Amino acid sequence: MLLVDKPSGISSHDVVNDIRRRFGTRRVGHAGTLDPLATGVLVVAVGPATRFLQYLPLEPKTYVADVRFGQSTETYDREGKVTQERPAPNDLKDALERVRGGFLGLVQQVPPMHSAIKVKGKPLYSYARKGQEIAREARTVHISEFEVLECEGARAKIKIVCSGGTYIRTIANDLGERIGCGAHLEALVRTAVGKFDLGMSIPLANTTPSMLISLAEALPPMPIIDMDPEQTHHILEGRQVRIEGPPSNFLVALRNPSGMVFSVARLLGNVLQPECVIPGEAVLDPS
């Protein structure tokens, strides 16, 4: 795994393509897309580890958003055409404090038209670029923290801790509508994804293979169970392995005798059922 501090102006897919070139492999993937405007933590997987992205502790996500009040845009951020201008309140911080309670807990959120969510096989932004408005169903997201860090004039800096799938652009737009002046997102930094924070991340231009994080480091708090050579062989072949201990029903990581995590398995009673396994050749030769 690789923790990248994504720069502004490029997509998450651009980051993946850059890592492919730098590391000389096509097998690169990422978790949790960031808009081109946004910067911050992007979790990237390289090689066989791509199949383990689904098991990483990737929630909650933490953002610091710069929001401009008094202007609404078609994309809900600074890159879109201004659709309406209204005066921002002089008491912006007080206004935000009055409405912040409505942005905490379980929140219904309608995805923006300028997003990659697919309708009838096409992303919403493809309809938006043709001037078409498509009906979208509201989705439930969870916001555990909403803190106004700074307010100056018509601008505010807000910290948001939320579940995956939350659109911060939509929060900015909805804040403006709730206050009555309109708003859009000017800048966004993702400061943490689960246990991975910005201080652990590397600027894209500085990434090298020596900065990769092993699955043994990335998967916890998932428990790790050590396998002996015979158990390792069985798991590599997709077979169940019986272990000693209290019966359980949860996911565990499996580590081979050389110290490499090579599988995630479900512990069913006293039996390990492999769900995801690194191919045997990669376990024998990690390079």
Legacy VTK file of the C-alpha trace (Angstrom):
# vtk DataFile Version 3.0
C-alpha trace
ASCII
DATASET POLYDATA
POINTS 287 float
0.000 0.000 0.000
1.060 3.589 -0.642
-0.307 6.742 1.021
-0.218 9.599 -1.477
-0.768 13.292 -0.782
-2.707 14.014 -3.980
-2.017 17.414 -5.553
-4.779 19.656 -6.870
-5.559 19.722 -10.578
-5.389 16.000 -11.363
-7.836 13.140 -10.910
-7.388 10.104 -8.684
-7.050 8.041 -11.870
-4.191 10.330 -12.964
-2.443 9.434 -9.697
-2.870 5.725 -10.478
-1.386 6.198 -13.967
1.560 8.122 -12.525
2.283 5.347 -9.999
2.047 2.755 -12.791
4.789 4.562 -14.685
6.965 5.126 -11.624
6.668 1.583 -10.301
6.648 -0.219 -13.647
3.429 -2.165 -13.079
-0.134 -2.062 -14.387
-1.541 -3.436 -11.134
-2.340 -0.235 -9.275
-5.655 0.809 -7.733
-6.982 3.367 -5.272
-9.668 3.654 -2.613
-11.915 6.695 -2.168
-11.902 9.008 -5.185
-10.897 12.648 -4.740
-12.119 15.328 -7.167
-9.367 17.052 -9.212
-9.893 20.194 -7.104
-9.172 18.329 -3.855
-5.841 17.459 -2.258
-4.830 15.121 0.534
-4.796 11.460 1.502
-5.333 8.953 -1.305
-4.819 5.289 -0.412
-3.176 3.428 -3.306
-2.525 -0.303 -3.642
0.261 -1.747 -5.789
0.588 -5.252 -7.214
-1.363 -8.146 -5.649
-2.319 -5.882 -2.742
-4.968 -4.260 -4.981
-7.382 -7.076 -4.117
-7.087 -6.199 -0.405
-8.296 -2.580 -0.672
-11.786 -3.684 0.371
-10.476 -4.872 3.746
-8.583 -1.731 4.808
-9.848 0.447 7.692
-10.892 3.381 5.461
-13.514 5.133 7.600
-14.284 7.672 8.816
-12.921 10.242 6.376
-11.813 13.672 7.596
-11.855 16.825 5.466
-11.066 20.507 5.834
-13.235 22.478 3.407
-12.950 26.129 2.340
-16.466 27.315 1.508
-17.349 30.580 -0.276
-20.782 31.935 0.603
-22.875 34.230 -1.569
-22.314 32.357 -4.832
-23.878 29.131 -6.114
-22.248 27.224 -8.984
-23.482 24.458 -11.275
-20.817 22.016 -10.027
-21.074 23.100 -6.359
-17.365 24.066 -6.474
-15.197 26.901 -7.816
-14.710 25.197 -11.181
-18.353 25.545 -12.179
-20.271 28.411 -13.754
-21.838 30.792 -11.218
-25.603 30.272 -11.312
-26.732 32.711 -8.624
-25.286 35.462 -6.414
-26.827 36.619 -3.150
-25.309 38.592 -0.264
-23.717 36.488 2.463
-24.859 37.327 6.009
-22.677 39.618 8.100
-22.963 37.142 10.979
-21.822 34.145 8.898
-20.287 32.251 11.829
-23.463 32.625 13.883
-25.535 31.531 10.870
-23.378 28.420 10.461
-23.714 27.572 14.136
-27.496 27.852 13.826
-27.702 25.316 10.975
-24.802 22.965 11.800
-27.036 20.624 13.809
-28.837 19.707 10.601
-25.547 18.445 9.171
-24.764 16.007 11.977
-25.729 12.358 12.290
-27.564 10.544 9.507
-28.096 12.989 6.650
-29.960 12.597 3.360
-27.778 13.850 0.521
-28.600 14.164 -3.186
-25.453 13.561 -5.295
-24.443 16.464 -7.575
-25.110 16.229 -11.298
-21.392 16.727 -11.893
-20.356 13.388 -10.387
-19.247 9.952 -11.579
-22.334 8.128 -10.307
-23.776 6.150 -13.208
-27.359 6.301 -14.450
-28.303 3.992 -17.335
-24.631 3.116 -17.785
-23.393 6.699 -18.102
-21.877 8.983 -15.420
-24.045 11.870 -14.305
-21.484 14.419 -15.489
-21.989 13.252 -19.087
-25.652 14.300 -18.837
-24.730 17.548 -17.057
-22.342 18.545 -19.852
-25.270 18.294 -22.282
-27.402 20.490 -20.046
-29.583 17.596 -18.941
-30.869 17.268 -15.386
-31.382 13.667 -14.225
-33.477 12.702 -11.202
-31.200 11.387 -8.439
-32.161 9.465 -5.347
-31.008 10.826 -2.003
-28.418 8.718 -0.207
-27.913 8.397 3.523
-24.490 9.443 4.807
-23.215 9.886 8.351
-21.481 13.038 9.590
-19.956 12.622 13.039
-18.176 15.999 13.288
-18.936 19.431 11.821
-16.709 22.183 13.209
-16.377 25.764 11.988
-12.635 26.440 12.238
-12.485 29.958 10.792
-14.778 32.627 9.362
-13.674 35.733 7.498
-16.006 37.805 5.355
-17.958 35.480 3.079
-15.605 32.534 3.552
-15.454 29.773 6.143
-13.093 26.877 6.859
-14.955 23.808 8.104
-13.770 20.443 9.435
-16.009 17.509 8.528
-15.670 13.888 9.680
-17.986 11.610 7.727
-18.700 8.231 6.208
-17.466 7.169 2.794
-19.548 8.335 -0.156
-20.201 11.784 1.334
-19.992 14.658 -1.154
-18.408 17.670 0.551
-19.393 19.785 -2.482
-23.014 18.960 -1.745
-22.583 19.918 1.912
-21.193 23.301 0.796
-24.115 23.857 -1.570
-26.684 22.718 0.990
-25.154 24.981 3.656
-25.588 27.968 1.366
-29.202 27.062 0.643
-29.957 26.470 4.324
-28.565 29.905 5.212
-30.235 31.495 2.193
-27.276 32.989 0.338
-25.881 30.107 -1.710
-22.357 28.708 -1.420
-19.754 26.604 -3.190
-16.586 24.714 -2.344
-13.377 26.674 -2.994
-10.809 24.162 -1.748
-10.764 20.771 -0.049
-8.126 18.778 1.817
-8.710 15.190 2.928
-6.661 15.019 6.100
-7.409 11.416 7.083
-8.856 8.162 5.759
-9.508 5.852 8.687
-6.222 5.442 10.533
-4.194 6.899 7.632
-3.544 10.641 7.973
-1.868 13.398 5.994
1.289 13.214 8.111
1.820 9.638 6.850
1.297 10.596 3.185
3.935 11.281 0.531
3.685 13.959 -2.196
3.052 12.198 -5.500
6.256 13.556 -7.052
8.332 11.968 -4.245
6.848 8.461 -4.211
9.162 5.467 -4.634
8.754 1.706 -4.028
10.719 2.081 -0.769
7.715 3.967 0.665
5.286 1.074 0.292
3.479 -0.058 3.437
3.059 -3.797 3.941
-0.338 -5.423 4.413
0.800 -6.362 7.928
0.971 -2.625 8.697
-2.074 -1.556 6.686
-4.738 -4.118 7.678
-4.812 -3.764 11.513
-6.899 -3.351 13.618
-7.886 -6.551 11.781
-6.340 -9.413 13.826
-3.340 -11.233 12.298
-2.919 -15.009 12.751
0.365 -16.780 12.016
0.269 -19.854 9.755
2.792 -22.694 9.683
4.116 -23.975 6.293
1.423 -26.660 5.948
-1.397 -24.244 6.811
0.047 -21.681 4.396
0.014 -24.269 1.610
-3.631 -25.164 2.282
-4.733 -21.518 2.298
-2.861 -20.831 -0.963
-4.887 -23.620 -2.528
-8.120 -22.106 -1.216
-8.687 -24.836 1.341
-10.017 -24.410 4.870
-7.713 -24.638 7.882
-8.796 -25.611 11.390
-7.220 -23.671 14.268
-7.308 -23.762 18.051
-9.140 -21.089 20.003
-12.626 -19.816 20.833
-15.088 -20.036 17.935
-15.696 -16.714 16.175
-17.172 -15.194 13.029
-15.040 -12.335 11.774
-12.294 -11.501 9.280
-8.633 -12.090 10.083
-5.362 -11.579 8.204
-3.065 -14.582 7.767
0.739 -14.330 7.923
3.096 -16.950 6.482
6.297 -18.188 8.228
8.406 -15.523 6.463
6.299 -12.745 8.011
4.241 -11.813 4.944
0.473 -11.300 5.166
-0.840 -13.278 2.209
-4.548 -13.766 2.868
-7.702 -12.482 4.512
-9.943 -15.255 5.801
-13.207 -15.529 7.673
-13.040 -17.397 10.941
-16.128 -19.613 10.989
-16.204 -21.295 14.349
-12.726 -22.844 14.536
-12.250 -22.973 10.769
-10.468 -20.424 8.562
-12.170 -19.959 5.183
-9.931 -17.919 2.844
-11.747 -15.013 1.142
-8.805 -13.279 -0.528
-5.380 -14.775 -1.248
-2.242 -13.405 -2.842
-1.204 -15.788 -5.653
1.255 -18.454 -4.577
4.044 -17.200 -6.852
3.873 -13.745 -5.250
4.005 -15.253 -1.766
7.063 -17.284 -2.700
8.659 -14.323 -4.531
7.244 -10.960 -3.307
9.217 -9.041 -5.971
LINES 1 288
287 0 1 2 3 4 5 6 7 8 9 10 11 12 13 14 15 16 17 18 19 20 21 22 23 24 25 26 27 28 29 30 31 32 33 34 35 36 37 38 39 40 41 42 43 44 45 46 47 48 49 50 51 52 53 54 55 56 57 58 59 60 61 62 63 64 65 66 67 68 69 70 71 72 73 74 75 76 77 78 79 80 81 82 83 84 85 86 87 88 89 90 91 92 93 94 95 96 97 98 99 100 101 102 103 104 105 106 107 108 109 110 111 112 113 114 115 116 117 118 119 120 121 122 123 124 125 126 127 128 129 130 131 132 133 134 135 136 137 138 139 140 141 142 143 144 145 146 147 148 149 150 151 152 153 154 155 156 157 158 159 160 161 162 163 164 165 166 167 168 169 170 171 172 173 174 175 176 177 178 179 180 181 182 183 184 185 186 187 188 189 190 191 192 193 194 195 196 197 198 199 200 201 202 203 204 205 206 207 208 209 210 211 212 213 214 215 216 217 218 219 220 221 222 223 224 225 226 227 228 229 230 231 232 233 234 235 236 237 238 239 240 241 242 243 244 245 246 247 248 249 250 251 252 253 254 255 256 257 258 259 260 261 262 263 264 265 266 267 268 269 270 271 272 273 274 275 276 277 278 279 280 281 282 283 284 285 286
